[in-house]
Amino acid sequence: MKISTKLRSILAAGSLISASVSSAGPMEDAKIVEGLDTQFQQAVKDNDAATIGMILADDMILVTGKGHVFNKARQIADALKKDTIYERQEEIPGSQKVRVWGDTAVVTALLWIKGKSDTGSLDVKLWFSDVYLRGPSGWHYTFGQASLALPPDPK
């Protein structure tokens, strides 16, 4: 039986979230959160609303460098509408750093976003920090803050 990529992504996210319920050591927790955040970026790229919904906390918010605020419902709705078709939505290799303090983890990374929407195309790099909290059902992305787009790389 073939498992679709989307189903495989949902199963993997569920495994990471449920594996994170009990407190492992800080290094193991960091690996779990690292995987969840990478999986979240892939879910955004794929407009995978189900995986986005599993990873985000119900009261999650994201604040952009321009001051826009997005919540879980908005992120799921955007994925379902597929307003943006992403070519890239990924952390620049080697830029991700995960710090864990008990039931709180912060992921910081340089993100490359490239795609097209009804408002035009975008090709930007920006820094973000995502906060994950561990609750009874595991780790969930609770708060994010993104920088303004960085100036283009000099050529």
Phi, psi and omega in degrees: 000131179274137175255129181294158178300319181296315179296319178300319179296316179297315180297319179294317179297316178299321178294317179295316181295312182290329178292342185266006183295310180277150182282113171275193174282165181304324180292319178292319177299318179300319179295320179296312181293321176305313179295319179296317182291320176297319179293324177297315179300320178294321179295321176297314180303319183275359187053044183266086185300323182296314180291319176304314180297326179287325186276325183283139171290153182301326182260020183297144170223152175235130178247124181271168178298338178269002177088007176283144180241128179241139175248181183300314182300320180293318181294321177293315180299317179299319179294318180295323179284339182054043179298327178244131173256115187267134168269323178221141173201076189212152177285138177294126182308134178086354182268342185285131175228129179245128177241135183236132174230097180062244182262018178235136176225144177237128176253128174237135180200163173267124186250136175251120179242124178219128180181188181228140175223180180294344179265000178129193180256158176222147178207090186226157169239141179208157175268147175219159169230129177244133179255129176246138175241141176267126177237193182302332181257011177112195182280138176219142178290118189249323183212140176224147174222131182242146177283173167293161176299139178285156175300151179302150177296135177293145182256000000 
